[in-house]
């Protein structure tokens, strides 16, 4: 599903990753992180895909909201587990969205 975001400007955190073979605890932690992120002030939505390469984009009101999410204690534990077990590599990019536009076909019944 494509996230519904407000009019720009807002911010995007792009988390690209390659998983390791370790599965233990990953799915549960990923679900918990989603639930926690949705409760954070400034959270606007997210989109995520995995086809070998995993990409999750979360959308945020401002840089302060991103900073607070990064420093959230459960999120910090998940980040450490990611480095120690779940990912062989990752890259995080933080971007300011200046413009967005889209298309949605009418739903035909």
GUFI-553894 format. One record per residue (C-alpha): residue number from 1; residue in one letter; chain; x, y, z. Coordinates in nm, 4 decimals. Layout:
+-----+------+------+----------+----------+----------+
! pos ! code ! unit !     east !    north !       up !
+-----+------+------+----------+----------+----------+
! NUM !    A !    A !        X !        Y !        Z !
...
+-----+------+------+----------+----------+----------+
***
This chain:
+-----+------+------+----------+----------+----------+
! pos ! code ! unit !     east !    north !       up !
+-----+------+------+----------+----------+----------+
!   1 !    X !    A !   0.0000 !   0.0000 !   0.0000 !
!   2 !    X !    A !   0.1228 !   0.3497 !  -0.0803 !
!   3 !    X !    A !   0.1405 !   0.5721 !   0.2272 !
!   4 !    X !    A !  -0.0912 !   0.8704 !   0.2380 !
!   5 !    X !    A !   0.1274 !   1.1699 !   0.3207 !
!   6 !    X !    A !   0.0473 !   1.5372 !   0.3745 !
!   7 !    X !    A !   0.1461 !   1.8168 !   0.1401 !
!   8 !    X !    A !   0.5235 !   1.8715 !   0.1383 !
!   9 !    X !    A !   0.7557 !   1.9509 !   0.2886 !
!  10 !    X !    A !   0.8043 !   1.6450 !   0.5090 !
!  11 !    X !    A !   1.0864 !   1.3948 !   0.5519 !
!  12 !    X !    A !   1.1558 !   1.0407 !   0.4352 !
!  13 !    X !    A !   1.3884 !   0.7900 !   0.6005 !
!  14 !    X !    A !   1.4947 !   0.5300 !   0.3451 !
!  15 !    X !    A !   1.6303 !   0.2098 !   0.4992 !
!  16 !    X !    A !   1.7829 !  -0.0240 !   0.2386 !
!  17 !    X !    A !   1.9137 !  -0.3573 !   0.3609 !
!  18 !    X !    A !   2.0364 !  -0.7068 !   0.2830 !
!  19 !    X !    A !   1.9234 !  -0.9721 !   0.5335 !
!  20 !    X !    A !   2.1412 !  -1.2401 !   0.6854 !
!  21 !    X !    A !   2.0201 !  -1.5986 !   0.7210 !
!  22 !    X !    A !   1.9207 !  -1.5397 !   1.0863 !
!  23 !    X !    A !   1.5425 !  -1.5465 !   1.1262 !
!  24 !    X !    A !   1.5102 !  -1.5793 !   1.5044 !
!  25 !    X !    A !   1.3189 !  -1.2820 !   1.6430 !
!  26 !    X !    A !   1.3236 !  -1.0803 !   1.3212 !
!  27 !    X !    A !   0.9545 !  -1.0913 !   1.2231 !
!  28 !    X !    A !   0.8357 !  -1.0193 !   1.5762 !
!  29 !    X !    A !   1.0756 !  -0.7288 !   1.6150 !
!  30 !    X !    A !   0.9867 !  -0.5858 !   1.2747 !
!  31 !    X !    A !   0.6171 !  -0.5900 !   1.3702 !
!  32 !    X !    A !   0.6917 !  -0.4287 !   1.7070 !
!  33 !    X !    A !   0.8978 !  -0.1549 !   1.5381 !
!  34 !    X !    A !   0.6096 !  -0.0796 !   1.3031 !
!  35 !    X !    A !   0.3646 !  -0.0552 !   1.5924 !
!  36 !    X !    A !   0.6018 !   0.1663 !   1.7927 !
!  37 !    X !    A !   0.6796 !   0.3926 !   1.4954 !
!  38 !    X !    A !   0.3084 !   0.4478 !   1.4360 !
!  39 !    X !    A !   0.2807 !   0.5789 !   1.7949 !
!  40 !    X !    A !   0.5663 !   0.8280 !   1.7607 !
!  41 !    X !    A !   0.4947 !   1.2003 !   1.7326 !
!  42 !    X !    A !   0.5531 !   1.3147 !   1.3759 !
!  43 !    X !    A !   0.5104 !   0.9710 !   1.2136 !
!  44 !    X !    A !   0.3236 !   1.0027 !   0.8820 !
!  45 !    X !    A !   0.3329 !   0.6523 !   0.7308 !
!  46 !    X !    A !   0.5576 !   0.3960 !   0.5680 !
!  47 !    X !    A !   0.6085 !   0.1698 !   0.2670 !
!  48 !    X !    A !   0.8120 !  -0.1497 !   0.2622 !
!  49 !    X !    A !   0.9170 !  -0.4130 !   0.0076 !
!  50 !    X !    A !   1.1558 !  -0.7071 !   0.0026 !
!  51 !    X !    A !   1.2789 !  -0.8963 !  -0.3014 !
!  52 !    X !    A !   1.6311 !  -0.9862 !  -0.1979 !
!  53 !    X !    A !   1.6986 !  -0.6195 !  -0.1280 !
!  54 !    X !    A !   1.4728 !  -0.4787 !   0.1434 !
!  55 !    X !    A !   1.3618 !  -0.1167 !   0.1310 !
!  56 !    X !    A !   1.1498 !   0.0515 !   0.3964 !
!  57 !    X !    A !   1.0624 !   0.4185 !   0.3672 !
!  58 !    X !    A !   0.9117 !   0.5902 !   0.6673 !
!  59 !    X !    A !   0.7700 !   0.9408 !   0.6452 !
!  60 !    X !    A !   0.8050 !   1.2006 !   0.9192 !
!  61 !    X !    A !   0.6870 !   1.5526 !   0.9920 !
!  62 !    X !    A !   1.0324 !   1.6912 !   1.0736 !
!  63 !    X !    A !   1.3923 !   1.6077 !   1.1611 !
!  64 !    X !    A !   1.3207 !   1.6230 !   1.5336 !
!  65 !    X !    A !   1.0619 !   1.3451 !   1.4990 !
!  66 !    X !    A !   1.3216 !   1.1314 !   1.3189 !
!  67 !    X !    A !   1.5820 !   1.2022 !   1.5879 !
!  68 !    X !    A !   1.3397 !   1.1024 !   1.8638 !
!  69 !    X !    A !   1.2471 !   0.7799 !   1.6814 !
!  70 !    X !    A !   1.6136 !   0.6891 !   1.6299 !
!  71 !    X !    A !   1.6778 !   0.7359 !   2.0030 !
!  72 !    X !    A !   1.3684 !   0.5410 !   2.1210 !
!  73 !    X !    A !   1.5022 !   0.2642 !   2.3508 !
!  74 !    X !    A !   1.3289 !  -0.0360 !   2.1896 !
!  75 !    X !    A !   1.4279 !   0.0938 !   1.8471 !
!  76 !    X !    A !   1.7892 !   0.1226 !   1.9612 !
!  77 !    X !    A !   1.7831 !  -0.2414 !   2.0754 !
!  78 !    X !    A !   1.6400 !  -0.3462 !   1.7380 !
!  79 !    X !    A !   1.9103 !  -0.1464 !   1.5597 !
!  80 !    X !    A !   2.1778 !  -0.3310 !   1.7585 !
!  81 !    X !    A !   2.0199 !  -0.6694 !   1.6822 !
!  82 !    X !    A !   2.0129 !  -0.5721 !   1.3159 !
!  83 !    X !    A !   2.3849 !  -0.4993 !   1.3162 !
!  84 !    X !    A !   2.4669 !  -0.8095 !   1.5229 !
!  85 !    X !    A !   2.2396 !  -1.0670 !   1.3562 !
!  86 !    X !    A !   1.9773 !  -0.9731 !   1.0967 !
!  87 !    X !    A !   2.1573 !  -0.7703 !   0.8296 !
!  88 !    X !    A !   2.4733 !  -0.8249 !   0.6304 !
!  89 !    X !    A !   2.4569 !  -0.4622 !   0.5167 !
!  90 !    X !    A !   2.2280 !  -0.1620 !   0.5300 !
!  91 !    X !    A !   2.2171 !   0.2050 !   0.4424 !
!  92 !    X !    A !   1.9920 !   0.4739 !   0.5885 !
!  93 !    X !    A !   1.9188 !   0.7933 !   0.3991 !
!  94 !    X !    A !   1.7230 !   1.0910 !   0.5294 !
!  95 !    X !    A !   1.5620 !   1.3150 !   0.2695 !
!  96 !    X !    A !   1.3425 !   1.6214 !   0.2666 !
!  97 !    X !    A !   1.0451 !   1.5721 !   0.0355 !
!  98 !    X !    A !   0.9937 !   1.8962 !  -0.1536 !
!  99 !    X !    A !   0.7293 !   1.7780 !  -0.3965 !
! 100 !    X !    A !   0.5093 !   1.4740 !  -0.4438 !
! 101 !    X !    A !   0.2428 !   1.3770 !  -0.6933 !
! 102 !    X !    A !   0.0737 !   1.0587 !  -0.8029 !
! 103 !    X !    A !  -0.1960 !   0.8772 !  -0.9899 !
! 104 !    X !    A !  -0.4723 !   0.6469 !  -0.8754 !
! 105 !    X !    A !  -0.6971 !   0.4755 !  -1.1246 !
! 106 !    X !    A !  -1.0691 !   0.4790 !  -1.0523 !
! 107 !    X !    A !  -1.1864 !   0.1641 !  -0.8861 !
! 108 !    X !    A !  -1.4008 !  -0.0316 !  -1.1356 !
! 109 !    X !    A !  -1.6633 !  -0.2657 !  -0.9932 !
+-----+------+------+----------+----------+----------+
***
